[in-house]
């Protein structure tokens, strides 16, 4: 496996822009916003084109920045959510995740 290195100055310069443009932070359909206010995340390639960087540099910045941006508890919650979603999908089909989110927002018991 080859190694990839980014100068710390490059990381600091682009970190906030990369994370803001990435799919890590999205304002999209769950926010019930009209289409003109939605802000779907961009791919690493799209971010690279926009910032004038190569895709591998953007991917490296994004991966490191996500680990700085999100605490360990959020990573654990995401793992648990994905596991419930996979098990729920296997049992109930595609609508499981949407129903689970609806129940959580409305104070109802989670689907096991």
C-alpha positions as CSV (number, residue, x, y, z in Angstrom):
1,X,0.0,0.0,0.0
2,X,1.4,3.4,-1.0
3,X,1.3,6.3,1.4
4,X,-0.2,9.7,0.6
5,X,0.9,12.9,2.3
6,X,-0.6,16.4,2.4
7,X,1.2,19.4,3.7
8,X,-0.4,20.6,7.0
9,X,-0.8,24.0,5.5
10,X,-2.9,22.6,2.6
11,X,-5.0,20.7,5.0
12,X,-5.7,23.7,7.2
13,X,-6.4,25.9,4.2
14,X,-9.0,23.6,2.6
15,X,-10.4,21.6,5.5
16,X,-13.4,23.8,6.2
17,X,-14.3,24.2,2.6
18,X,-14.0,20.5,1.8
19,X,-16.1,19.4,4.8
20,X,-18.8,22.1,4.1
21,X,-19.1,21.0,0.4
22,X,-18.9,17.3,1.1
23,X,-21.7,14.8,1.7
24,X,-20.8,14.9,5.4
25,X,-22.9,18.0,6.0
26,X,-26.1,18.1,4.1
27,X,-29.2,20.1,4.1
28,X,-31.6,18.1,2.0
29,X,-34.9,16.3,2.0
30,X,-35.0,15.4,5.7
31,X,-35.2,19.1,6.5
32,X,-38.4,19.4,4.5
33,X,-37.0,22.4,2.6
34,X,-38.1,23.6,-0.8
35,X,-35.8,22.5,-3.6
36,X,-34.1,25.9,-4.0
37,X,-32.9,25.8,-0.4
38,X,-31.6,22.3,-0.4
39,X,-27.8,21.8,-0.4
40,X,-26.9,18.2,-1.3
41,X,-23.2,17.3,-0.8
42,X,-20.7,17.1,-3.6
43,X,-18.5,14.2,-4.5
44,X,-14.8,14.4,-3.9
45,X,-14.3,14.8,-7.6
46,X,-16.8,17.7,-7.8
47,X,-15.1,19.4,-4.8
48,X,-11.7,18.9,-6.4
49,X,-12.9,20.6,-9.5
50,X,-14.4,23.5,-7.6
51,X,-11.4,24.1,-5.4
52,X,-8.7,23.4,-8.1
53,X,-7.3,20.3,-6.2
54,X,-6.9,16.7,-7.2
55,X,-9.5,14.2,-6.1
56,X,-7.1,12.2,-3.9
57,X,-6.1,15.3,-2.0
58,X,-9.8,16.2,-1.4
59,X,-10.6,12.6,-0.3
60,X,-7.7,12.7,2.2
61,X,-8.7,16.1,3.6
62,X,-12.3,15.0,3.9
63,X,-11.5,11.7,5.7
64,X,-9.3,13.4,8.3
65,X,-11.7,16.4,8.7
66,X,-14.6,14.1,9.3
67,X,-12.8,12.5,12.2
68,X,-12.0,15.9,13.7
69,X,-15.6,17.2,13.1
70,X,-17.6,14.3,14.5
71,X,-17.1,13.0,18.0
72,X,-16.8,9.3,18.8
73,X,-20.4,9.1,20.1
74,X,-21.7,10.2,16.7
75,X,-19.7,7.5,14.9
76,X,-21.1,4.9,17.3
77,X,-24.6,6.2,16.8
78,X,-24.1,6.0,13.0
79,X,-22.9,2.4,13.3
80,X,-25.9,1.4,15.4
81,X,-28.3,3.2,13.0
82,X,-26.8,1.4,10.0
83,X,-27.1,-1.9,11.7
84,X,-30.7,-1.3,12.7
85,X,-31.4,-0.1,9.1
86,X,-29.9,-3.1,7.5
87,X,-31.7,-5.5,9.8
88,X,-34.9,-3.6,9.3
89,X,-34.6,-3.6,5.6
90,X,-34.0,-7.3,5.6
91,X,-37.2,-7.7,7.6
92,X,-39.5,-4.9,6.3
93,X,-38.1,-3.6,3.0
94,X,-37.0,-0.2,2.0
95,X,-39.5,1.9,3.9
96,X,-38.0,0.8,7.3
97,X,-35.6,3.6,7.7
98,X,-38.1,6.3,6.9
99,X,-40.6,4.8,9.3
100,X,-38.0,4.6,12.1
101,X,-37.0,8.3,11.6
102,X,-40.7,9.3,11.7
103,X,-41.3,7.3,14.9
104,X,-38.2,8.9,16.6
105,X,-39.3,12.4,15.7
106,X,-42.8,11.8,17.0
107,X,-41.7,10.1,20.3
108,X,-42.8,6.7,19.3
109,X,-41.0,3.4,20.2
110,X,-38.2,2.5,17.8
111,X,-38.7,-0.5,15.5
112,X,-36.5,-3.4,16.6
